[in-house]
Amino acid sequence: MEASEQRTDLHNDPKREHGRVSAGSFWQDPLAIELSHSSKSAVSPRSRTRAVTVVFIAVEDASLPQTEGNLSLKCLAEACASAHAALLTIPLERLALGSTDILDSFYNADVAVVEMSDSFCQPSLFYHLGVRESFSMTNNVILYCNRQQTDLQALKEQCGSYTFIPYMVSPQGKVFACDIGLMKCLNEILQPSFMIEPLFTPLVDRLVKLLDSTHIHSCEYFRETIRHNIRTARERYSGKELSLELGRIQQRLDSVELLSPDIIMNLLLSYRDVQDYDAIINLIETLNNLPTCVAAMQQNIKFHYTFALNRNCVLPHFNRT
């Protein structure tokens, strides 16, 4: 598709206010131009301009250091320190509450790591991983402490494209990443006097290798800038002022390539926080009218459209609901 077809103005009114910065001009800086020539390339891990961001969903109580989830978190923290990655830990209950800042951090981190050892939490975790995947955030890691072989195999079958890392805790309290085939005989070899270090890779080493091989795509530069602007607006403004600032940011999204689901969701959640349901409705209806934008067809975005219509008591909106 030619560039002229790729660029679509969200606001079709030909009248422009004098003094307003034209849409798209914010991207005409040397770094943006350089990156745009290789938008499909990936930045080598050794030449990154920023640290890889890692988010871990904590299920266990952090005050109990010897629980399986906290042992895996300790390993991840050591791996992030070794790989010079930035780690953020989010309790599962805060993720479930759905606050904008927490969802933003989880959905837009370069790597998401979740502990699946608690089967009760698995449905919620799989849901949020699915939302991340719909944003093309594909670096998703599932950690699982082996308890029963049947549970292990069943969980692996659900993981799909996610990186699945089963692990075990030795009688000496050391944590090792394990191959599923080798784990079948764990009950036989896990004796206090048995040295298992030669058989398994420490979980820390496995995670370091994964983080070191994580690539940051250069085309993310534009979207990272937009996401940063939205976060800054949420920090500086509230109420009507925040809604107006979000509208100004939205005006700069004059390229379909910038209308990625993660940016749209950031705008929707921010409008939701200030209860600007008209803005939610108008944004999604505008997206629906763009022939080359398919983001509005995603279920989580449709949900916010229905939610806004229900919250907006204006009769035409109520009838559409």
C-alpha positions in Angstrom: 0.0 0.0 0.0 1.4 3.4 -1.0 2.2 6.0 1.6 -0.7 8.2 0.5 -3.1 5.4 1.2 -1.5 4.8 4.6 -2.0 8.3 5.9 -5.6 9.0 7.0 -6.7 12.1 9.0 -8.8 11.3 12.0 -10.5 14.7 11.6 -11.9 15.3 8.2 -12.7 18.9 8.7 -10.5 20.8 6.2 -10.5 24.0 8.3 -7.4 24.4 10.4 -6.8 26.8 13.2 -4.0 29.2 12.6 -0.9 28.4 14.7 -1.8 24.8 15.3 1.0 22.4 14.6 0.1 20.2 11.6 -0.5 16.6 12.2 2.5 14.4 11.8 5.1 17.2 12.1 6.0 16.0 15.6 7.7 13.0 13.9 10.0 15.0 11.7 13.1 14.7 13.9 16.3 13.0 12.8 15.9 9.9 15.0 12.3 9.3 13.7 13.4 9.7 10.1 16.3 7.3 10.6 14.2 4.7 12.2 11.4 5.0 9.7 13.8 3.7 6.9 14.0 0.4 8.7 10.7 0.2 10.5 10.6 -3.6 10.2 14.0 -4.2 11.5 14.9 -5.1 15.1 17.5 -3.5 17.3 20.2 -5.9 18.4 20.2 -6.6 22.1 23.8 -5.3 22.2 22.9 -1.9 20.6 19.7 -1.1 22.5 19.1 2.6 23.3 17.0 1.7 26.4 16.7 -1.2 28.8 14.2 -4.0 28.1 11.2 -3.6 30.4 10.0 -6.7 32.2 6.8 -7.0 34.2 6.1 -9.8 36.7 2.7 -10.6 38.0 3.0 -11.6 41.7 0.5 -14.1 42.9 2.2 -15.0 46.2 2.5 -12.9 49.3 5.9 -11.2 49.1 6.3 -11.5 52.9 6.7 -15.3 52.5 10.1 -15.5 50.7 10.3 -19.3 50.4 7.1 -19.8 48.4 7.5 -21.0 44.9 6.2 -17.8 43.3 8.6 -15.6 45.3 11.6 -17.9 44.6 10.9 -17.5 40.8 10.6 -13.8 41.3 14.0 -13.7 43.0 15.4 -15.6 40.1 13.8 -13.1 37.6 15.2 -10.2 39.6 18.7 -11.6 39.4 18.3 -12.3 35.7 17.1 -8.7 35.1 20.1 -7.3 37.0 22.4 -9.4 34.9 20.7 -8.5 31.6 20.4 -4.8 32.6 16.6 -5.0 32.2 14.1 -2.9 34.1 11.8 -5.1 36.3 8.4 -4.0 37.6 6.4 -6.3 39.9 2.6 -6.0 39.9 0.3 -7.9 42.4 -2.3 -9.9 40.6 -5.1 -8.3 42.6 -4.1 -4.8 41.3 -4.0 -6.1 37.7 -7.5 -7.5 38.3 -8.8 -4.1 39.4 -8.0 -2.7 36.0 -6.6 0.7 36.8 -5.2 2.5 33.8 -1.6 2.9 34.9 -1.4 -0.8 35.9 -2.9 -2.1 32.6 -0.7 0.3 30.7 2.5 -1.1 32.4 1.5 -4.7 31.9 0.2 -4.5 28.3 3.2 -2.4 27.0 6.1 -4.0 28.8 8.6 -5.6 26.4 8.4 -8.9 28.4 5.6 -10.2 30.6 6.4 -13.0 33.1 3.6 -14.7 35.0 3.7 -17.5 37.6 1.1 -20.2 36.7 1.7 -22.6 39.6 -1.6 -21.6 41.2 -4.4 -23.1 39.0 -7.0 -20.8 40.5 -5.3 -17.8 39.0 -4.7 -19.3 35.6 -7.9 -18.1 33.8 -7.3 -14.4 34.8 -3.6 -14.6 33.8 -4.4 -16.2 30.4 -7.0 -13.5 29.7 -4.5 -10.6 30.3 -1.8 -12.4 28.3 -4.3 -12.7 25.5 -4.9 -9.0 25.5 -1.2 -8.4 25.4 -0.9 -10.7 22.4 -3.7 -8.8 20.6 -1.4 -5.8 20.9 1.3 -7.7 19.1 3.3 -8.0 22.4 4.5 -11.5 21.9 7.3 -11.8 24.5 5.2 -13.6 27.1 6.7 -16.1 29.6 4.9 -18.6 31.8 6.7 -20.0 34.8 5.3 -23.2 36.4 6.6 -25.1 39.4 6.0 -28.8 38.7 3.7 -30.6 41.2 1.9 -33.2 39.1 2.9 -34.4 35.7 -0.7 -34.4 34.5 -1.0 -30.7 35.4 2.2 -29.9 33.7 1.2 -31.4 30.4 -2.2 -29.9 30.4 -0.9 -26.4 31.1 1.8 -26.7 28.3 -1.0 -27.5 25.8 -2.8 -24.3 26.7 0.3 -22.1 26.4 0.3 -21.9 22.6 3.0 -19.4 21.4 4.0 -18.4 24.9 7.4 -19.3 26.3 6.7 -22.0 28.8 9.4 -22.6 31.4 8.7 -25.3 34.0 11.0 -25.3 37.0 11.7 -27.2 40.2 13.0 -26.4 43.6 15.7 -28.8 44.8 15.9 -30.1 48.4 18.7 -27.6 48.9 16.4 -24.7 47.9 17.9 -24.1 44.5 15.7 -23.3 41.5 16.2 -25.0 38.2 14.6 -24.8 34.8 13.6 -28.2 33.6 12.9 -30.1 30.5 9.5 -31.8 30.6 10.9 -35.1 29.6 13.4 -35.1 32.5 10.8 -34.0 35.0 9.0 -37.4 34.6 11.6 -39.0 36.9 11.8 -36.2 39.4 10.3 -38.2 42.2 13.0 -40.8 41.8 16.0 -38.5 41.8 15.0 -35.7 44.2 16.7 -37.1 47.3 18.5 -34.7 49.7 21.9 -36.3 48.9 21.4 -36.4 45.1 23.3 -33.7 43.1 21.1 -32.5 40.3 23.1 -29.4 39.2 24.7 -31.3 36.2 21.2 -32.3 34.9 19.4 -29.0 35.0 20.0 -25.3 34.1 19.5 -22.8 36.9 16.3 -20.8 36.3 18.3 -17.5 36.6 20.6 -18.6 33.7 17.6 -19.6 31.6 15.9 -16.2 32.1 19.1 -14.3 31.4 19.4 -16.0 28.1 15.8 -15.2 27.3 16.2 -11.5 28.2 19.5 -11.2 26.3 17.9 -12.4 23.1 14.9 -10.1 23.4 14.7 -7.7 20.5 13.2 -4.2 20.5 11.7 -3.4 17.1 12.7 0.1 15.9 9.2 0.8 14.6 8.2 1.0 18.2 9.8 4.4 18.5 6.7 6.3 17.3 4.3 4.3 19.4 6.5 4.6 22.5 6.5 8.4 22.1 2.7 8.5 21.8 2.3 6.2 24.9 4.8 8.4 26.8 2.7 11.5 25.9 -0.5 9.9 27.1 1.1 8.9 30.4 2.5 12.4 30.9 -1.0 13.8 30.2 -2.5 11.6 32.9 0.2 12.8 35.4 -0.3 16.5 34.6 -4.0 16.9 34.0 -7.3 15.7 35.3 -11.0 16.0 34.4 -11.8 18.2 31.5 -8.2 19.4 31.0 -7.0 15.8 30.6 -9.8 15.1 28.1 -8.7 18.1 26.0 -5.1 17.1 26.1 -5.9 13.6 25.0 -7.9 15.1 22.1 -4.8 17.0 21.1 -2.7 13.8 21.2 -5.3 12.0 19.2 -5.1 14.7 16.5 -1.5 13.8 15.9 -2.4 10.2 15.1 -2.6 10.9 11.4 -1.1 7.6 10.3 -3.0 4.3 10.3 0.3 2.6 11.5 0.0 4.7 14.7 -3.5 3.5 15.3 -2.2 0.3 17.0 -4.5 -1.4 19.5 -2.2 -0.6 22.5 -2.4 3.2 21.8 -6.2 3.0 21.2 -6.6 1.2 24.5 -4.5 3.7 26.3 -6.7 6.5 25.0 -9.9 4.6 25.8 -8.8 3.8 29.4 -7.7 7.5 29.9 -11.1 8.8 28.6 -12.8 6.2 30.9 -11.0 7.6 33.9 -12.4 11.1 33.3 -15.8 9.7 32.3 -15.6 11.3 28.8 -17.9 8.7 27.2 -18.6 10.9 24.2 -14.9 10.8 23.3 -14.8 7.0 23.6 -17.8 6.7 21.3 -16.4 9.2 18.8 -13.0 7.6 18.7 -14.2 4.1 18.0 -16.8 5.2 15.5 -14.1 7.2 13.7 -11.9 4.1 13.6 -14.8 2.0 12.2 -15.0 4.5 9.3 -11.3 4.0 8.4 -11.2 1.2 5.8 -7.6 0.2 6.6 -7.9 0.2 10.4 -9.0 -3.1 11.9 -8.1 -2.4 15.5 -11.7 -1.4 16.3 -12.8 -5.0 15.6 -11.0 -6.4 18.6 -13.3 -7.6 21.4 -11.7 -5.6 24.2 -12.1 -2.4 22.2 -15.7 -3.3 21.3 -16.3 -3.8 25.0 -15.3 -0.2 25.8 -17.6 1.0 23.0 -20.6 -0.8 24.5 -19.6 0.3 27.9 -19.5 4.0 26.8 -22.9 3.7 25.1 -24.4 2.3 28.2 -22.9 5.0 30.4 -24.0 7.7 28.1 -27.7 8.4 28.7 -28.3 10.3 25.5 -31.2 8.6 23.7 -29.5 8.0 20.3 -26.6 6.3 22.0 -29.0 4.3 24.2 -30.8 3.0 21.1 -27.5 2.0 19.5 -26.7 -0.1 22.5 
